Amino acid sequence: MGNLELWGGIECTVNRVGEQYFDQLAQSGHAHRLSDLEVVADLGIKKLRYPVLWEHVAPEHPENQNWEWATERLNKLRDLSIDPIVGLLHHGSGPQYTNLLDPDFPEKFATYAKSVARQFPWVTHYTPINEPLTTARFSALYGLWYPHAQDDASFVKALYNQIKGTQLAMQAIREITPEAKLVQTDDLGYIHATPTLQYQADFENYRRWLSWDLLAGKVNPQHPLWDYLTGSQLSTEALLDLVNNPCPADIIGVNYYVTSERYLDEHLIQYPVHTHGSNDQHRYADVEAVRVASVTPVGLQQLLTDACDRYNVPVVVTEAHLGCSREEQMRWLHEVWDSGLFLRKQGKNVLAVTAWSLLGAYDWNTLLTQNNGHYECGVFDVRSGTPRATAAAHLLKKLAAGQDAHHIARLPGWWKRSNRALYPEPQEATECFGLPVDLEELSHTPLLITGATGTLGRAFARICEDRGLPYVLLTRQDMDIADSASVEKALTKYKPWALVNTAGYVRVDDAENDSMACYRENTQGPVCLARHCQARNIAFVTFSSDLVFNGEKAEPYTETDQPNPVNVYGRSKLLAEVQVLAAMPGALVIRTSAFFGPWDEHNFVFHALRAFAHREPFTAVEDAKITPTYVPDLVSATLDLLLDQAHGIWHVANQGTYTWAELADLAAKVAGLEAAPHLQPVPQKDVNLPAPRPACTALASEKGIHLPSVEDALRRFLWQSEVCFRPPVAALEDQDPSFEMAAQA
């Protein structure tokens, strides 16, 4: 057997909710960027799942067709030697003149499919309708998408219409291109359950095969779901027609996600309310099996084996994607690839693994029911307007070329670690900083973090712990960043793959009279680290500041704005930027601003909220604008960029520009506290700080790092904080005369 192939896919859903259409191609910008296909080709992809969608080509009338976009892109793919697998309907209900419950849907769809084949007779692979079963569930059983039905008869009708439409579409396509192959996709999971609900699990485990079974003509009177289908108003004639005129998939396309396996449990009290549902017999929770401590997921390898054995045709993983942190994306792709590679070596007919969602996806966290612009990064990050290759892209190129993957990708993902389970609710973990596992277990490749006593260093350690990234957190005694011999000794001992420098001089005002110490820690130290990392080929990131700017710009500063600091601290940071990048052009330099975090008291937001909770006066500058940065967001974004091999200067801050007084007021509102009359805004000139401060150092990024809003970050700060900001009991008694009665009750 030949090598396992790498295929790709671009999330292209056009679904409808009410009268609103959600278009992934428009959201990702791919609708307007032909050049995306060149960066996709650079991965070494053999085939690309690609849309020629009904809703795009003929949105208003079946005879009013526009082929310009599709022609340009399919011809480009042909020039790039990539075979397209053309999709005609992707989680959609069709244009406005039809829907999944339209009795004429199959014939209308087949007519469109024939038009596509006439336009592109050289195309040989089609997925006419992506995931018919999943689309029928979401549109006609759960009511999430148009036409928003919620009953078994509608679900069965929607599924049948898509299957019949696929059958007729392939017949029409093969009239033009006889050798055309059907690549039929659907989500293939597995349902686990308590003994009480095993009957429901059995039903759903039969149901998961329905798209392929119906097309293959397997659903005859002996099929386990024959009675269910006919009892849901699907005629025996319709079913027997599929039996007598099968249209089996030439390639089975398995879409499998971490959440594809489910667990059903009637003990509702153990699970959040949003997981509760019911059938005609029981109420039960439906949760991700991977999150249940007592459940062992079947896993993709076994499910691929089942599909190979059931249909005896080639099988492809047609969607491999995980919306998660960068290293977890890499681990998932690596695990899926390994599963396919193992089975292929065992003689199973597994052809390829498809890196799905190459350009990312939008709003799947709400199952495409809300247009919030929530972005899940793909193999490429498109937030800057131009696709930027992430660590996942580097990994895929290596896998496709048969090369070894980055060691981070070979470590177990969260779904394989002991902390995967949420049910039953896990015991609260104790804080653990330092080296999480023995050096021998790390293969001598941890992440090295300086600044063990600082807010940022400890946050990196905590988040590395959560993300399964082996690390060593160093104190100054472990390594003096400005001492070359000390740095050499530490790097020799730990052999890190990357070094994160969070150490430095942070006292902005003291720096005016202590410039020697400031420059030693903020300039000489990072430059020393950069030189050693350059010599050893170790990735390196260090942190700069918004105070490299003079504050004369009215708008937020971006990476290309010219720095001009007004104080010693800012000058030490700017000199570090210049000298670090001169010593190590591949270094990553993060400029950030006014950070606050939930795990210590050393930040402005904490002190403001504590003052308001205790009804104490709080002074804040009213005319200096900054962009507050939430430490967990900063750390997570930095780790992603580090894994992506990003380099140069990046601005990383949350979205929003505030004065210090406005930030204090917003924090109070989010916390449900009263800022007035305790908040005392003052002009910056009245504070009489030793170090000059710019009037505006707000940050924005041209490179596409867009953290959540400051308001969103403040909500998470309150949720994650280890301190509860509530007024003292005495204050509550003064505010509410009924307090004592309520307390007694």
C-alpha positions in Angstrom: 0.0 0.0 0.0 1.1 3.6 -0.7 1.7 6.3 1.9 -1.0 7.9 3.9 -2.1 11.1 2.1 -2.7 14.5 3.5 -5.9 16.1 2.4 -7.3 19.5 3.4 -10.6 21.2 3.8 -11.9 24.7 4.2 -14.8 25.3 6.6 -17.5 26.6 4.2 -20.9 26.2 5.9 -23.7 28.3 4.7 -26.5 27.6 7.2 -29.7 29.4 7.8 -31.3 30.5 11.1 -34.7 32.1 10.6 -34.2 34.5 7.7 -30.4 35.0 8.4 -27.7 33.1 6.5 -24.3 32.4 8.1 -21.5 32.2 5.6 -18.1 30.9 6.8 -16.3 31.8 3.6 -17.3 35.5 4.0 -16.3 35.5 7.7 -12.9 34.0 7.1 -12.2 36.3 4.2 -11.5 33.4 1.8 -14.4 34.5 -0.4 -12.2 37.4 -1.5 -8.7 35.8 -1.4 -7.6 33.6 -4.2 -4.1 33.6 -2.8 -5.2 31.4 0.1 -4.9 28.4 -2.2 -1.2 28.9 -2.7 -0.5 28.7 1.1 -2.7 25.6 1.2 -0.7 24.0 -1.6 2.5 24.6 0.3 1.4 22.1 2.9 1.8 19.3 0.5 -1.9 18.6 0.2 -3.1 16.0 -2.4 -6.9 16.7 -2.3 -8.9 19.6 -1.0 -12.5 19.6 0.1 -13.8 22.7 -1.7 -17.1 24.4 -2.0 -19.2 25.2 -5.1 -22.2 25.8 -3.0 -25.8 26.0 -4.3 -26.5 29.0 -2.1 -23.6 30.9 -3.7 -24.0 30.0 -7.4 -27.8 30.2 -7.6 -29.1 32.1 -4.5 -32.2 33.6 -6.0 -33.4 31.4 -8.9 -32.2 28.0 -10.1 -31.5 29.4 -13.6 -29.7 32.5 -12.5 -26.3 31.0 -12.0 -22.9 32.8 -11.4 -19.9 30.6 -12.0 -17.1 33.3 -11.9 -15.9 32.6 -8.3 -16.0 28.9 -8.6 -14.3 28.8 -12.0 -11.4 31.0 -10.9 -10.8 28.9 -7.8 -11.1 25.5 -9.3 -8.9 26.4 -12.1 -6.3 27.7 -9.6 -6.5 24.4 -7.8 -5.9 22.5 -11.0 -2.9 24.7 -11.7 -1.6 23.9 -8.2 -2.0 20.1 -8.9 -4.6 19.8 -6.1 -7.6 17.6 -6.9 -10.8 19.3 -5.6 -13.5 17.3 -3.8 -16.3 19.5 -4.7 -19.1 20.1 -2.1 -22.5 21.4 -3.2 -24.3 21.8 0.1 -22.6 22.1 3.4 -24.8 22.1 6.5 -27.2 24.2 4.4 -30.9 23.9 3.6 -30.4 25.2 0.1 -31.2 28.6 -1.5 -34.3 30.5 -0.5 -36.5 28.7 -3.0 -36.2 25.3 -1.3 -35.5 23.7 2.1 -34.8 20.2 3.5 -38.5 19.4 3.9 -39.4 20.5 0.4 -40.8 17.4 -1.5 -39.0 18.6 -4.6 -35.7 19.1 -2.9 -34.0 16.0 -4.3 -34.9 16.9 -7.9 -33.9 20.6 -7.5 -30.6 19.6 -6.0 -29.8 17.1 -8.7 -30.5 19.7 -11.4 -28.0 22.0 -9.7 -25.5 19.2 -9.5 -25.7 18.5 -13.2 -25.0 22.2 -13.9 -21.8 21.9 -11.8 -20.7 18.8 -13.7 -21.3 20.6 -17.0 -19.3 23.6 -15.8 -16.4 21.4 -14.5 -16.4 18.1 -16.4 -12.8 17.4 -15.3 -13.8 17.2 -11.5 -13.8 13.6 -10.4 -14.6 13.7 -6.7 -17.8 15.0 -5.1 -19.3 15.4 -1.7 -22.8 16.5 -2.9 -24.1 17.0 0.7 -21.8 17.1 3.7 -23.0 15.2 6.8 -26.6 14.5 5.9 -27.4 12.9 9.2 -25.9 15.7 11.3 -27.6 18.3 9.2 -30.9 16.6 9.5 -30.5 16.4 13.3 -29.6 20.0 13.7 -32.3 21.3 11.3 -35.2 19.0 11.8 -34.8 17.2 15.1 -33.2 19.8 17.4 -34.6 22.8 15.6 -31.4 24.8 15.6 -31.1 25.5 11.9 -33.7 26.1 9.2 -36.4 24.9 8.8 -36.3 24.5 12.6 -38.5 21.3 13.0 -38.3 19.2 16.1 -39.9 15.9 15.5 -38.9 12.4 14.2 -41.0 12.6 11.0 -39.3 15.9 10.0 -35.9 14.5 10.8 -36.4 11.4 8.7 -37.8 13.5 5.9 -34.9 15.8 5.9 -32.4 12.9 6.0 -34.2 11.1 3.2 -34.4 14.2 1.0 -30.6 14.7 1.4 -29.9 11.0 0.6 -32.2 10.9 -2.3 -30.8 14.2 -3.5 -27.3 12.7 -3.3 -28.4 9.6 -5.3 -30.0 11.7 -8.0 -27.1 14.2 -8.0 -24.5 11.5 -8.6 -26.6 10.0 -11.4 -26.7 13.5 -13.0 -23.0 14.1 -12.5 -22.1 10.7 -13.9 -24.0 11.5 -17.1 -21.4 14.2 -17.7 -18.4 12.6 -15.9 -18.9 8.8 -15.7 -15.8 8.2 -13.5 -17.0 10.7 -10.8 -16.6 9.3 -7.3 -18.8 9.9 -4.3 -16.9 10.9 -1.1 -19.7 10.7 1.5 -19.0 12.3 4.8 -20.7 12.2 8.2 -19.8 12.4 11.8 -19.0 9.0 13.2 -19.0 8.9 17.0 -20.2 6.4 19.6 -22.8 6.6 22.3 -22.1 5.3 25.8 -24.8 5.1 28.5 -25.8 3.8 31.9 -27.5 0.4 31.9 -30.9 2.2 32.2 -30.3 4.2 29.0 -28.5 1.5 27.0 -31.6 1.1 24.8 -31.2 4.8 23.7 -27.5 4.3 23.1 -28.2 1.3 21.0 -30.7 3.2 18.8 -28.2 6.1 18.3 -25.3 3.7 17.6 -27.4 2.2 14.8 -28.5 5.7 13.6 -24.9 7.0 13.2 -24.5 4.8 10.1 -27.7 5.8 8.4 -26.3 8.1 5.7 -23.9 5.5 4.4 -26.4 2.6 5.0 -29.2 4.3 3.0 -26.9 5.2 0.1 -25.5 1.6 0.0 -29.0 0.1 -0.1 -28.5 -1.6 3.3 -31.8 -0.3 4.9 -34.1 -3.2 4.1 -36.8 -4.7 6.3 -34.1 -6.5 8.3 -32.3 -3.3 9.2 -32.6 -2.4 12.9 -34.0 1.0 12.0 -36.5 0.0 9.4 -39.5 0.2 11.8 -38.3 3.5 13.1 -38.0 5.0 9.6 -41.4 3.7 8.4 -43.0 4.6 11.7 -41.7 8.2 11.1 -43.8 8.4 8.0 -41.1 7.4 5.4 -42.8 5.1 2.9 -41.6 1.6 2.3 -41.6 2.4 -1.4 -39.0 5.2 -0.8 -36.8 2.9 1.2 -37.0 0.0 -1.2 -36.2 2.3 -4.1 -32.8 3.1 -2.3 -32.3 -0.7 -1.8 -33.0 -1.4 -5.5 -31.0 1.6 -6.8 -28.1 2.0 -4.4 -25.6 4.7 -4.7 -22.9 3.5 -2.3 -20.0 5.8 -1.4 -16.8 5.2 -3.3 -15.0 6.7 -0.3 -16.3 6.8 3.3 -15.5 10.1 4.8 -15.3 9.9 8.6 -15.6 13.1 10.6 -14.5 12.6 14.2 -14.0 15.1 17.0 -13.2 14.9 20.7 -16.9 15.5 21.3 -18.2 12.9 18.8 -18.5 10.3 21.5 -21.3 10.9 24.0 -22.5 9.6 27.4 -26.1 9.4 28.5 -26.9 9.4 32.2 -30.3 9.6 33.9 -28.8 11.0 37.1 -29.4 14.6 36.1 -28.2 16.2 39.4 -24.6 15.4 38.5 -24.6 17.4 35.3 -25.3 21.1 34.2 -28.8 21.9 33.2 -27.9 22.7 29.6 -26.9 19.1 29.1 -30.4 17.8 30.1 -32.8 16.3 27.6 -35.3 13.5 27.2 -37.0 10.9 25.1 -40.4 9.4 25.5 -39.3 7.3 28.5 -36.5 9.1 30.4 -35.0 12.4 31.1 -31.2 12.3 30.9 -28.0 14.2 30.5 -26.1 14.0 27.2 -22.4 14.9 27.7 -19.1 14.4 26.1 -17.9 10.9 27.0 -14.3 12.1 27.3 -15.4 14.3 30.2 -16.8 11.4 32.3 -14.3 9.7 34.6 -15.9 6.3 34.4 -16.0 6.1 30.5 -13.2 5.1 28.2 -13.9 6.5 24.7 -13.8 4.0 21.8 -11.4 6.2 19.9 -10.9 7.0 16.2 -8.7 4.0 15.5 -11.5 1.5 16.4 -14.2 3.6 14.6 -12.1 3.7 11.4 -11.6 -0.1 11.7 -15.4 -0.5 12.0 -16.1 1.7 9.0 -13.5 -0.3 6.9 -15.0 -3.6 7.9 -18.7 -2.5 7.4 -18.4 -1.1 3.9 -15.3 -2.6 2.4 -14.4 0.6 0.5 -11.6 3.2 1.1 -12.0 5.3 4.2 -10.7 8.8 4.8 -10.8 11.0 7.9 -12.4 13.9 6.2 -12.4 16.3 9.1 -9.6 16.4 11.7 -9.8 19.6 13.8 -9.8 20.8 17.4 -10.7 24.3 18.5 -8.2 24.5 21.4 -4.8 25.9 22.3 -2.1 25.4 19.7 -0.3 22.4 21.2 -3.6 20.6 21.7 -4.4 21.2 18.0 -1.1 19.7 17.1 -1.6 16.7 19.4 -5.0 16.0 17.9 -3.8 16.2 14.4 -0.8 14.0 15.3 -3.0 11.4 17.0 -5.4 11.3 14.1 -2.5 10.9 11.6 -1.0 8.1 13.7 -4.3 6.3 13.8 -4.6 6.4 10.1 -1.0 5.5 9.5 -1.2 2.5 11.9 -4.3 1.1 10.3 -2.9 1.6 6.8 0.2 -0.4 7.9 -2.1 -3.1 9.2 -3.7 -3.4 5.8 -6.8 -1.4 6.4 -7.9 0.7 3.4 -7.5 4.1 5.1 -6.4 6.5 2.3 -5.9 9.9 4.0 -6.3 12.3 6.8 -7.9 15.6 6.1 -6.7 18.7 8.0 -10.1 20.4 8.3 -10.9 24.0 8.9 -7.6 25.1 7.4 -8.6 28.7 7.7 -10.4 28.3 11.0 -14.1 28.5 11.8 -16.5 31.0 13.3 -19.2 30.6 15.9 -19.3 26.9 16.2 -19.3 27.4 20.0 -22.9 28.4 19.6 -23.5 25.7 16.8 -23.8 28.5 14.2 -27.0 29.9 15.8 -25.4 33.3 16.7 -23.2 35.6 14.7 -20.7 36.6 17.5 -17.6 36.5 15.4 -16.1 33.9 17.8 -13.0 32.5 15.9 -11.4 29.1 16.3 -8.0 29.2 14.8 -7.2 26.7 12.1 -4.0 25.5 10.5 -3.7 29.1 9.4 -4.7 32.1 11.4 -6.6 34.6 9.3 -7.3 37.3 11.8 -4.8 39.7 10.2 -6.6 39.5 6.9 -3.8 37.2 5.5 -3.4 33.6 6.4 -0.5 33.0 8.8 0.9 29.5 9.2 0.6 28.2 12.7 2.4 25.4 14.5 -0.2 23.1 13.1 0.9 24.0 9.5 4.5 23.2 10.3 3.4 19.9 11.9 1.4 18.9 8.8 4.2 19.5 6.4 6.4 17.3 8.5 3.9 14.5 8.7 3.2 14.6 5.0 6.9 14.4 4.3 7.4 11.5 6.8 9.4 13.5 9.2 9.4 13.5 13.0 7.0 15.9 14.7 7.8 18.5 17.3 8.0 16.7 20.7 5.2 18.9 22.0 2.9 17.2 19.4 3.8 13.8 20.7 2.8 14.5 24.3 -0.7 13.4 25.4 -3.6 15.8 24.7 -6.0 16.9 27.4 -8.4 14.1 26.4 -5.7 11.6 27.4 -4.6 13.2 30.6 -6.0 12.5 34.1 -7.6 15.9 34.3 -9.9 15.3 31.3 -12.9 14.4 33.5 -15.5 16.9 34.6 -18.0 14.4 35.8 -18.2 13.7 38.6 -16.9 17.1 39.6 -13.2 16.8 40.2 -11.6 17.6 43.4 -9.9 21.1 43.5 -6.3 20.8 42.5 -3.6 22.0 44.7 -1.3 24.6 43.4 1.9 23.1 42.0 4.7 25.2 40.5 8.1 24.1 39.4 9.2 21.1 37.3 6.0 19.0 36.8 7.8 15.8 35.8 11.2 14.3 36.0 13.7 15.6 33.4 14.2 12.1 32.0 10.5 12.0 31.2 10.7 15.2 29.3 13.4 13.9 26.9 15.3 16.9 28.1 13.1 19.4 26.3 11.1 21.5 28.8 10.0 25.1 28.4 12.2 27.3 30.6 10.5 30.2 32.3 12.4 33.0 34.2 10.8 35.1 36.9 9.5 32.6 39.4 8.5 35.3 41.9 6.6 37.5 39.5 3.0 37.6 38.4 3.8 36.8 34.8 6.3 34.0 35.5 3.9 32.2 37.9 1.0 32.6 35.4 3.1 31.0 32.7 3.8 28.1 35.0 0.1 27.7 35.9 -1.1 27.8 32.3 1.7 25.4 31.1 0.4 23.0 33.8 -3.1 23.3 32.4 -2.0 22.9 28.8 0.3 19.9 29.5 3.4 21.8 28.5 6.5 20.5 30.5 8.3 23.5 32.0 10.9 24.6 34.6 10.3 27.8 36.5 13.5 29.5 37.5 14.3 32.0 40.2 17.2 34.4 40.0 19.2 32.0 42.1 18.6 29.3 39.5 19.7 31.6 36.6 20.8 35.2 36.6 19.6 36.4 33.2 22.4 39.0 32.9 25.2 36.7 33.8 26.4 34.8 30.8 28.0 32.0 32.8 24.8 31.5 34.8 22.7 31.4 31.6 25.1 28.9 30.0 24.9 26.6 33.0 21.1 26.6 33.2 20.7 26.0 29.5 23.2 23.1 29.6 21.4 21.6 32.6 17.8 21.8 31.3 18.3 21.7 27.5 15.0 23.6 26.8 13.3 23.8 23.4 12.3 27.4 24.3 12.9 30.1 26.9 10.3 32.6 28.1 11.8 35.6 29.9 9.3 37.2 32.3 12.1 38.5 34.6 12.9 42.2 34.7 12.9 45.5 36.5 9.3 46.6 36.9 9.5 49.7 39.2 8.9 52.5 36.6 9.4 55.4 39.0 12.4 53.9 40.8 14.1 53.4 37.5 14.6 57.2 37.2 17.2 57.1 40.0 18.2 53.5 39.6 18.9 53.3 35.9 21.9 51.0 36.2 19.8 48.2 37.8 17.0 48.9 35.3 19.2 48.5 32.2 20.8 45.4 33.7 17.6 43.6 34.1 15.5 45.0 31.2 18.2 45.3 28.5 21.4 43.4 29.3 19.5 40.3 30.6 17.2 39.7 27.6 20.1 40.4 25.2 22.3 37.9 27.1 19.5 35.3 26.9 18.9 36.0 23.2 22.6 35.4 22.3 22.7 32.1 24.1 19.4 31.0 22.6 20.6 32.0 19.1 23.8 29.9 19.6 21.8 26.9 20.8 18.8 27.2 18.4 16.4 27.6 21.3 13.2 29.6 20.7 13.1 32.8 22.8 10.4 35.2 23.8 10.8 38.3 26.0 8.4 41.1 27.0 8.4 44.8 26.2 6.1 47.6 27.2 3.6 50.2 25.9 5.9 52.7 27.5 8.2 52.6 24.5 5.8 55.2 23.0 5.6 58.9 23.8 1.8 59.1 23.9 1.4 61.7 21.2 -0.6 59.5 18.9 -4.4 59.8 19.3 -5.1 56.3 18.1 -3.8 53.0 19.5 -0.2 52.2 18.6 0.5 49.3 16.2 3.7 47.3 15.7 4.9 49.6 12.9 4.6 52.9 14.8 7.9 54.5 15.7 8.8 54.2 19.5 10.0 57.2 21.4 10.0 56.6 25.1 9.8 59.4 27.7 11.3 57.7 30.8 14.2 55.4 31.7 12.0 52.3 32.0 10.7 52.8 28.5 14.1 53.4 27.1 15.5 50.3 28.7 12.7 48.3 27.1 13.2 49.9 23.6 16.9 49.2 23.7 16.2 45.6 24.6 13.9 45.2 21.6 16.6 46.5 19.3 19.5 44.6 20.7 17.5 41.3 21.2 16.4 41.2 17.6 19.9 42.1 16.4 21.3 39.3 18.4 18.5 36.9 17.5 16.4 37.8 14.5 14.0 34.9 15.2 13.3 36.1 18.7 9.7 37.0 19.7 9.2 40.3 21.5 5.8 40.9 23.0 4.7 44.5 23.8 1.9 44.5 26.3 0.2 47.0 28.7 -1.2 47.4 32.2 -1.8 43.7 32.9 -4.0 42.3 35.6 -4.6 38.7 36.6 -6.7 36.6 38.9 -4.0 34.9 40.9 -2.3 37.6 42.9 -3.0 41.1 44.3 -0.3 43.0 42.4 -2.5 44.8 39.9 -4.6 47.9 39.6 -8.0 46.1 39.1 -7.6 44.1 42.3 -6.8 47.2 44.4 -9.7 49.2 42.8 -12.3 46.4 43.5 -11.0 45.9 47.0 -11.4 49.6 47.7 -14.9 49.7 46.3 -15.9 46.6 48.2 -14.8 48.2 51.4 -16.2 51.6 50.5 -12.8 53.2 50.7 -11.6 56.1 48.5 -9.7 55.1 45.4 -7.7 57.6 43.3 -7.2 56.9 39.6 -5.8 59.0 36.7 -8.4 60.3 34.4 -6.4 61.5 31.4 -3.9 58.7 30.6 -5.2 56.1 28.2 -4.0 52.5 28.2 -5.1 49.1 26.9 -5.5 46.7 29.9 -4.3 43.2 29.4 -5.6 40.1 31.1 -2.7 37.9 32.2 -4.2 34.5 31.2 -5.1 35.8 27.7 -1.6 37.3 27.4 0.1 34.0 28.4 -2.1 31.8 26.2 -1.5 34.1 23.1 2.2 34.2 23.8 2.5 30.4 24.0 0.6 30.0 20.8 2.9 32.5 19.0 5.9 30.7 20.4 4.7 27.4 19.1 3.9 29.0 15.8 7.6 30.1 15.5 6.4 33.7 15.3 9.2 36.3 15.5 9.7 40.0 15.7 7.5 42.5 17.6 3.9 41.8 18.4 1.3 43.8 20.3 -0.7 41.6 22.6 -3.4 43.3 24.7 -7.1 43.0 25.2 -9.5 45.1 23.1 -10.5 48.5 24.4 -8.9 51.8 25.3 -9.5 53.2 28.8 -8.2 55.7 31.2 -7.2 54.3 34.6 -10.3 55.9 36.1 -12.5 54.4 33.3 -11.0 51.0 33.9 -11.7 51.2 37.7 -15.3 52.2 37.0 -15.8 49.4 34.4 -14.4 46.9 36.9 -16.8 48.0 39.5 -19.8 47.7 37.2 -18.8 44.2 36.1 -18.4 43.2 39.7 -21.7 44.7 40.8 -20.1 47.3 43.0 -20.7 51.0 43.4 -17.7 53.1 42.3 -19.2 56.5 43.1 -18.5 58.3 45.3 -15.4 56.3 46.2 -13.7 56.7 42.8 -11.7 59.9 42.7 -10.5 60.7 39.2 -7.5 63.0 39.1 -5.3 64.5 36.3 -2.0 62.8 35.7 -0.1 66.0 36.4 -1.5 66.0 40.0 -0.1 62.6 40.9 3.5 63.9 40.7 5.0 60.6 39.7 8.8 60.7 39.4 8.8 59.1 36.0 7.1 61.0 33.1 4.1 59.1 31.7 2.7 59.3 28.2 -0.8 60.5 27.7 -1.8 57.6 25.6 -0.1 54.2 25.2 -3.1 52.2 23.9 -2.0 49.2 21.8 -3.5 47.5 18.8 -2.1 44.9 16.4 -1.7 44.8 12.7 -0.6 41.2 12.9 -3.9 39.7 13.8 -3.7 39.0 17.5 -7.1 40.1 18.8 -7.7 39.1 22.4 -11.2 39.4 23.9 -12.6 42.7 25.1 -11.5 44.2 28.4 -15.1 43.8 29.7 -15.1 40.1 28.9 -11.7 39.8 30.5 -13.0 41.5 33.7 -15.9 39.0 33.9 -13.4 36.1 33.7 -11.1 37.8 36.2 -14.0 37.8 38.8 -14.8 34.2 38.0 -11.2 33.0 38.2 -10.1 35.2 41.1 -9.1 33.6 44.3 -10.6 36.6 46.2 -14.3 37.4 46.5 -15.0 41.1 46.2 -17.9 41.7 48.4 -18.7 44.5 50.8 -18.0 43.7 54.5 -21.0 42.7 56.6 -21.2 46.1 58.3 -21.5 47.8 54.9 -24.3 45.4 53.9 -26.2 46.1 57.1 -25.9 49.8 56.4 -27.1 49.4 52.9 -30.0 47.0 53.5 -32.1 47.2 56.6 -33.4 43.8 56.0 -30.0 42.3 56.1 -30.2 41.1 59.7 -33.6 39.5 59.1 -32.3 37.7 56.0 -29.2 36.5 57.9 -31.4 35.2 60.7 -33.7 33.4 58.2 
